[in-house]
Amino acid sequence: MKKVIVFTFFFTIVSTAFTQVRKEINIPNIPGYLTLKCDFHMHTIFSDGEVWPTIRVQEAWRDGLDVISITDHLNYKWSFLKEYVNSEDGNAPYKTAKLTADRLGITLINGCEINRGMPPGHFNVLFAKDINQLKDSNFFNALSVAKAQGAFIQWNHPGYGQDEHLEWFEVHERLYKQGLIQGVEVYNQKMFFPTAVQWANDKKLTITSSSDMHQLIDMTYDKDTHRPFTLVFAKENTVESIREAMFAGRTAACFENQLVGHSEYLTQLFNASVSVIDLPMIIENKAKYIEFKNSSAIDYELELYQKVKGVGLPNKIKLNANSLTLETIKPNNTVANQESFKAKYKVVNLKSISGEDIIVEFTFNKLGTVENHPYKKEKYPEVK
C-alpha cells in the first residue's frame, strides 16, 4: 500500500513537472487569408545558441506561435561543439526539430543565417532546400545558390555594426539589384529600426520582426510580455503558402503592442478584431453607451481623428485585448434625432510602412441593436 501511495505521489509530481500550457494569441484572420504568428530568427547549440532544437519548438508551441525557422549560423559554432555534436550538416537543426514540430502542429521552415565576411547586419535564408550547398566563403555566391533554391533572403538586424543613423551601403544595393534581398528585419529582440521600415516601403521589401533568441526564451521575455513575431497572411498554413505570402509582402511586424505593415492589411486586421455593440439612445440625459468588443490579443489605442459637430466623443479610447470597453457619447438634440452618425479615429499603435495614419470609421445608430452582444440577442426598444 505504501508503495502504491509513493508511486502515485511520484507520478503526480512528474506529470505536473512536464505539464505545459499554451498561451493563445488571438489575432483574427483577414478576408481570404489565415493570420499566422511566426518567428523566423533563432539559434540553437548547432551554432551559438544554448538550447537543443526541439526546445525551440516547444517554446514556440507554449508561446502560441504557428510557424518558426531555426536559423543557426553557417560559419560560427561554439568552440567546444565538435567534441559533443556533429554540426557539419547545415540541415541538422531542421532535421532534429522536425518530428517534434509535426507532432505539436508547428510549421517548421528550413533556414540559416549567413554572416561570412559581410557588411553590417547578417542575412537569413528561409525555405532553403539544402543548406549544405550554401557553404561558400563568398557570401554573394552563397546567396546566389540560395536564390537558385527558391529561398527567401532577408537582411537581419540592419542596425548591427552601425550607429543610430542607418545606411544602405553600396553592397546592399548590389545585392538588391541582383535579387538577393527580398526582406528586412525591422525589429530584432528589443531593437526597432524605423529607417528599415522606410527602406521596405521604397524598395518593396517584406518586413519581419524576430526574437533572435540564443538563450532560453524565458530569460528575455517573462509571462507578462511576449517575444516579437511576424504576422504572415497566408492562404494556408503550409510551407509553400507561407513562402508565397513572404515573397508577396503580406506580412506585419508585431512587437511591444505595435503593428507595422501595409495599411491594407492593418485596416482589415483591426476591422476583424473590433466590433461595435451599439446600444440604444437614452433620451433622458442625451447619453448613449457604446461597447467596443476587441477579440484580439492587441490593445488598440485610438485617438479622435475628426470631431463630429454636435456630439461629445472621447478624445482617446483604449480597447484592451480580449475585452469589452464601455464608452459614453453625448449627442445634442439635432444629432440625437438622426438615425445614425459616424466618427473617425486614428489607431495610434498601427503604423503603415508608407507613413500614413490608419484611420477607422465607426457608425453609431440612434436605435441600437445587440445582435453581437454576448449577453442578449434581441432588439432593444428605445428608452426614454
C-alpha positions as CSV (number, residue, x, y, z in Angstrom):
1,M,0.0,0.0,0.0
2,K,2.8,2.4,0.9
3,K,4.5,1.6,-2.4
4,V,1.3,2.5,-4.3
5,I,1.0,5.8,-2.4
6,V,4.6,6.7,-3.1
7,F,4.3,5.7,-6.7
8,T,1.1,7.8,-7.1
9,F,2.8,10.8,-5.4
10,F,5.9,10.4,-7.6
11,F,3.8,10.1,-10.8
12,T,1.8,13.2,-9.9
13,I,4.9,15.2,-9.4
14,V,6.5,14.0,-12.6
15,S,3.3,14.6,-14.6
16,T,3.0,18.1,-13.2
17,A,6.6,18.9,-13.9
18,F,6.1,18.2,-17.6
19,T,2.8,19.9,-18.0
20,Q,2.9,22.8,-20.5
21,V,0.2,25.4,-21.1
22,R,-0.1,27.1,-24.5
23,K,-0.7,30.8,-24.4
24,E,-3.2,31.5,-27.2
25,I,-2.5,34.7,-29.2
26,N,-5.9,35.7,-30.5
27,I,-5.3,37.6,-33.7
28,P,-8.1,37.0,-36.2
29,N,-7.8,36.0,-39.8
30,I,-8.5,38.7,-42.5
31,P,-10.6,38.2,-45.7
32,G,-9.0,35.5,-47.9
33,Y,-6.1,34.7,-45.6
34,L,-5.1,33.0,-42.4
35,T,-3.1,35.2,-39.9
36,L,-0.1,33.1,-38.9
37,K,2.2,34.1,-35.9
38,C,5.8,33.4,-36.9
39,D,9.3,33.8,-35.6
40,F,11.9,33.4,-38.4
41,H,15.1,34.0,-36.5
42,M,16.5,31.9,-33.6
43,H,19.5,29.8,-32.7
44,T,20.4,26.5,-31.0
45,I,23.6,24.8,-29.9
46,F,24.3,23.9,-33.6
47,S,25.8,27.4,-33.8
48,D,25.9,29.9,-30.9
49,G,22.7,29.2,-29.1
50,E,22.2,27.5,-25.7
51,V,19.3,25.1,-26.3
52,W,18.6,21.9,-28.3
53,P,16.4,22.5,-31.5
54,T,13.4,20.6,-30.0
55,I,13.3,23.2,-27.2
56,R,12.8,26.0,-29.7
57,V,9.7,24.1,-31.0
58,Q,8.3,23.5,-27.5
59,E,8.9,27.2,-26.6
60,A,7.0,28.2,-29.8
61,W,4.1,25.9,-29.0
62,R,3.8,27.3,-25.5
63,D,4.1,30.9,-26.8
64,G,1.2,30.4,-29.2
65,L,3.1,30.6,-32.4
66,D,2.2,28.8,-35.6
67,V,5.5,28.9,-37.6
68,I,9.2,29.1,-36.8
69,S,12.5,28.8,-38.5
70,I,15.7,27.8,-36.7
71,T,18.4,29.9,-38.4
72,D,21.7,28.8,-37.0
73,H,24.9,30.4,-38.3
74,L,26.7,28.5,-41.0
75,N,30.2,29.8,-40.2
76,Y,30.1,30.3,-36.4
77,K,29.9,27.5,-33.9
78,W,30.7,27.1,-30.2
79,S,34.4,26.3,-29.9
80,F,33.6,23.1,-27.8
81,L,30.8,21.9,-30.1
82,K,32.8,19.4,-32.2
83,E,33.6,17.4,-29.1
84,Y,29.9,16.6,-28.4
85,V,27.8,17.4,-31.5
86,N,28.3,16.8,-35.2
87,S,27.5,20.2,-36.6
88,E,28.8,19.8,-40.1
89,D,25.4,19.1,-41.5
90,G,23.8,22.5,-42.0
91,N,20.3,20.9,-42.2
92,A,20.8,19.2,-38.8
93,P,18.8,21.7,-36.7
94,Y,15.8,21.3,-39.0
95,K,16.1,17.5,-39.1
96,T,16.4,17.3,-35.3
97,A,13.3,19.5,-34.7
98,K,11.0,18.4,-37.5
99,L,9.3,15.4,-35.7
100,T,8.6,17.4,-32.6
101,A,7.3,20.3,-34.8
102,D,5.0,17.9,-36.7
103,R,3.6,16.4,-33.5
104,L,2.9,19.8,-31.9
105,G,1.4,21.3,-35.0
106,I,4.2,23.9,-35.6
107,T,5.2,24.5,-39.2
108,L,9.0,24.4,-39.4
109,I,10.9,26.1,-42.1
110,N,14.4,25.1,-43.0
111,G,16.7,28.1,-42.7
112,C,20.1,29.5,-41.6
113,E,21.9,32.8,-41.0
114,I,24.9,33.8,-43.1
115,N,27.4,36.3,-41.7
116,R,30.6,35.4,-43.5
117,G,32.7,38.5,-44.5
118,M,29.6,40.6,-44.8
119,P,28.7,44.3,-44.4
120,P,26.7,45.4,-41.3
121,G,24.0,43.0,-40.5
122,H,23.6,39.3,-41.4
123,F,21.4,37.5,-43.9
124,N,18.7,35.0,-43.2
125,V,18.0,32.3,-45.8
126,L,14.5,30.8,-45.4
127,F,12.9,27.9,-47.3
128,A,16.3,26.5,-48.3
129,K,16.3,23.1,-49.9
130,D,19.8,22.2,-48.8
131,I,21.8,24.4,-46.5
132,N,25.0,22.5,-47.1
133,Q,25.1,23.9,-50.6
134,L,25.4,27.4,-49.2
135,K,28.8,26.9,-47.6
136,D,30.8,29.2,-49.8
137,S,33.4,31.6,-48.5
138,N,32.0,34.3,-50.8
139,F,28.6,35.4,-49.5
140,F,27.5,36.6,-52.9
141,N,28.0,33.0,-54.2
142,A,26.2,31.6,-51.2
143,L,23.2,33.9,-51.6
144,S,23.1,33.2,-55.3
145,V,22.8,29.5,-54.6
146,A,20.1,30.2,-52.0
147,K,18.2,32.2,-54.7
148,A,18.5,29.3,-57.1
149,Q,16.9,27.1,-54.5
150,G,13.9,29.4,-54.3
151,A,14.9,30.7,-50.9
152,F,13.7,33.9,-49.3
153,I,16.6,36.2,-48.3
154,Q,16.3,38.8,-45.5
155,W,18.7,41.4,-44.1
156,N,18.8,40.8,-40.4
157,H,19.1,43.5,-37.7
158,P,20.3,46.2,-40.1
159,G,21.5,48.4,-37.3
160,Y,24.1,45.8,-36.3
161,G,27.6,47.4,-36.7
162,Q,26.1,50.9,-37.4
163,D,25.3,53.9,-35.3
164,E,21.8,55.3,-34.9
165,H,21.9,56.7,-38.5
166,L,21.4,53.5,-40.6
167,E,23.0,53.4,-44.0
168,W,22.1,51.4,-47.1
169,F,25.5,50.6,-48.4
170,E,26.6,50.1,-52.0
171,V,27.0,46.3,-51.4
172,H,23.3,46.1,-50.3
173,E,22.3,48.0,-53.4
174,R,24.2,45.4,-55.5
175,L,22.6,42.5,-53.7
176,Y,19.2,44.2,-54.1
177,K,19.6,44.7,-57.8
178,Q,20.7,41.0,-58.2
179,G,17.5,39.9,-56.4
180,L,19.4,38.7,-53.4
181,I,17.4,40.7,-50.8
182,Q,13.6,40.2,-50.6
183,G,13.1,41.2,-46.9
184,V,14.4,43.2,-44.0
185,E,14.0,42.7,-40.3
186,V,12.6,45.9,-38.8
187,Y,12.5,44.7,-35.2
188,N,15.0,42.4,-33.6
189,Q,14.8,41.2,-30.0
190,K,14.3,44.7,-28.4
191,M,15.5,47.0,-31.2
192,F,13.3,48.8,-33.6
193,F,14.8,50.2,-36.9
194,P,12.5,52.9,-38.3
195,T,14.9,53.5,-41.2
196,A,14.4,49.9,-42.3
197,V,10.7,50.5,-42.5
198,Q,11.3,53.3,-44.9
199,W,13.6,51.1,-47.0
200,A,10.9,48.4,-47.1
201,N,8.4,51.0,-48.4
202,D,10.8,52.5,-51.0
203,K,12.2,49.1,-52.3
204,K,9.1,46.9,-51.8
205,L,10.8,44.7,-49.3
206,T,8.9,42.3,-47.0
207,I,9.2,43.2,-43.3
208,T,9.7,40.9,-40.3
209,S,10.0,41.0,-36.6
210,S,12.0,38.4,-34.7
211,S,13.3,37.2,-31.4
212,D,16.8,36.2,-32.5
213,M,16.9,34.0,-29.4
214,H,20.1,32.4,-28.3
215,Q,19.3,31.5,-24.7
216,L,16.0,30.3,-23.2
217,I,13.2,32.5,-24.3
218,D,12.2,32.9,-20.6
219,M,15.4,34.7,-19.9
220,T,14.3,37.6,-22.1
221,Y,10.5,37.6,-22.0
222,D,8.5,36.8,-18.9
223,K,4.9,35.6,-18.6
224,D,3.6,39.2,-18.9
225,T,5.5,40.1,-22.1
226,H,5.7,38.4,-25.5
227,R,8.5,37.9,-27.9
228,P,8.3,39.9,-31.1
229,F,6.9,38.0,-34.1
230,T,5.8,38.3,-37.7
231,L,2.3,38.1,-38.8
232,V,2.1,36.3,-42.2
233,F,-1.2,36.5,-44.1
234,A,-1.2,33.2,-46.0
235,K,-3.8,31.2,-47.9
236,E,-2.9,28.0,-45.9
237,N,-0.6,27.0,-43.0
238,T,1.8,25.2,-45.3
239,V,5.5,25.9,-46.1
240,E,4.7,26.7,-49.7
241,S,1.8,29.0,-48.9
242,I,3.9,30.9,-46.3
243,R,6.7,31.2,-48.8
244,E,4.3,32.7,-51.4
245,A,3.0,35.2,-48.8
246,M,6.5,36.2,-47.8
247,F,7.5,36.9,-51.4
248,A,4.2,38.8,-51.9
249,G,4.9,41.0,-48.9
250,R,1.8,40.0,-47.0
251,T,3.3,40.4,-43.5
252,A,3.2,42.7,-40.5
253,A,5.8,43.2,-37.7
254,C,4.3,42.7,-34.2
255,F,6.2,44.0,-31.2
256,E,5.6,45.9,-27.9
257,N,1.9,46.1,-28.7
258,Q,2.6,47.7,-32.0
259,L,1.9,46.5,-35.5
260,V,3.8,47.8,-38.6
261,G,2.7,46.8,-42.0
262,H,0.8,47.8,-45.2
263,S,-2.3,49.9,-44.4
264,E,-4.5,47.5,-46.3
265,Y,-3.7,44.5,-44.1
266,L,-3.6,46.6,-40.8
267,T,-7.1,48.1,-41.5
268,Q,-8.5,44.6,-42.3
269,L,-7.0,43.2,-39.2
270,F,-8.4,46.0,-37.0
271,N,-11.9,45.6,-38.6
272,A,-11.7,41.8,-38.0
273,S,-10.7,42.4,-34.3
274,V,-13.0,45.2,-33.2
275,S,-16.8,45.2,-33.4
276,V,-19.3,47.8,-32.0
277,I,-22.2,46.8,-29.8
278,D,-24.4,49.8,-30.5
279,L,-26.8,50.2,-27.5
280,P,-29.9,52.4,-27.8
281,M,-30.1,56.1,-27.0
282,I,-31.1,57.1,-23.5
283,I,-33.0,60.3,-24.5
284,E,-33.5,61.4,-20.9
285,N,-29.9,62.7,-20.4
286,K,-28.8,62.7,-24.0
287,A,-26.4,59.8,-23.4
288,K,-25.5,56.8,-25.4
289,Y,-23.5,53.8,-24.4
290,I,-21.2,52.2,-26.9
291,E,-19.5,48.9,-26.2
292,F,-16.4,48.1,-28.2
293,K,-15.5,44.4,-28.4
294,N,-11.9,43.6,-29.0
295,S,-11.4,40.0,-29.9
296,S,-7.6,40.2,-30.5
297,A,-4.5,40.0,-28.3
298,I,-3.6,43.6,-29.3
299,D,-4.5,46.5,-27.1
300,Y,-5.7,49.1,-29.6
301,E,-5.1,52.8,-28.8
302,L,-7.4,55.2,-30.5
303,E,-7.3,59.0,-30.9
304,L,-10.2,61.1,-32.3
305,Y,-9.3,62.0,-35.8
306,Q,-12.2,64.2,-36.8
307,K,-14.6,66.0,-34.5
308,V,-18.3,65.4,-35.2
309,K,-20.5,68.6,-34.9
310,G,-23.0,68.2,-32.1
311,V,-21.5,65.1,-30.5
312,G,-19.3,64.8,-27.4
313,L,-16.9,62.0,-28.3
314,P,-14.0,60.7,-26.2
315,N,-10.7,62.1,-27.5
316,K,-8.8,58.8,-26.6
317,I,-10.1,55.3,-26.3
318,K,-8.1,52.2,-25.2
319,L,-9.5,48.9,-26.3
320,N,-8.0,46.3,-24.1
321,A,-7.2,42.9,-25.6
322,N,-9.9,40.2,-25.5
323,S,-12.2,42.6,-23.7
324,L,-15.3,44.8,-23.9
325,T,-14.8,48.5,-23.4
326,L,-17.7,50.8,-22.5
327,E,-17.7,54.4,-23.6
328,T,-20.3,57.1,-23.3
329,I,-21.1,59.7,-26.0
330,K,-23.4,62.7,-25.8
331,P,-25.2,63.9,-29.0
332,N,-27.1,67.1,-28.9
333,N,-30.8,67.3,-29.8
334,T,-30.2,67.6,-33.5
335,V,-27.8,64.6,-33.7
336,A,-29.9,62.6,-31.2
337,N,-32.8,62.6,-33.6
338,Q,-30.7,61.4,-36.6
339,E,-30.9,57.7,-37.5
340,S,-27.1,57.4,-37.4
341,F,-23.8,59.3,-37.4
342,K,-20.2,58.4,-38.0
343,A,-16.9,59.0,-36.1
344,K,-13.4,58.6,-37.3
345,Y,-10.4,57.5,-35.1
346,K,-6.7,57.1,-35.7
347,V,-5.3,53.8,-34.4
348,V,-2.1,55.0,-32.7
349,N,-0.3,51.7,-32.4
350,L,-0.8,50.6,-36.0
351,K,1.9,52.0,-38.2
352,S,1.8,51.9,-42.0
353,I,5.1,51.4,-43.7
354,S,4.2,54.2,-46.1
355,G,3.8,56.6,-43.1
356,E,0.1,57.2,-43.5
357,D,-2.2,57.1,-40.5
358,I,-4.5,54.1,-40.0
359,I,-8.0,55.7,-39.8
360,V,-11.0,53.7,-38.9
361,E,-14.7,54.8,-39.0
362,F,-17.5,53.7,-36.7
363,T,-21.2,54.1,-37.4
364,F,-23.4,54.7,-34.4
365,N,-27.2,54.2,-34.7
366,K,-29.9,56.0,-32.8
367,L,-31.8,52.8,-32.2
368,G,-29.1,50.3,-31.3
369,T,-29.2,46.6,-31.7
370,V,-27.4,44.0,-29.7
371,E,-27.1,41.1,-32.1
372,N,-23.4,40.8,-31.3
373,H,-23.9,41.3,-27.6
374,P,-22.5,38.4,-25.5
375,Y,-25.4,38.6,-23.0
376,K,-28.6,39.4,-25.1
377,K,-29.7,38.9,-28.6
378,E,-33.0,40.7,-29.0
379,K,-33.5,44.2,-30.4
380,Y,-33.7,46.9,-27.7
381,P,-36.6,49.3,-27.6
382,E,-35.9,53.0,-27.4
383,V,-35.5,54.0,-23.7
384,K,-37.0,57.3,-22.6
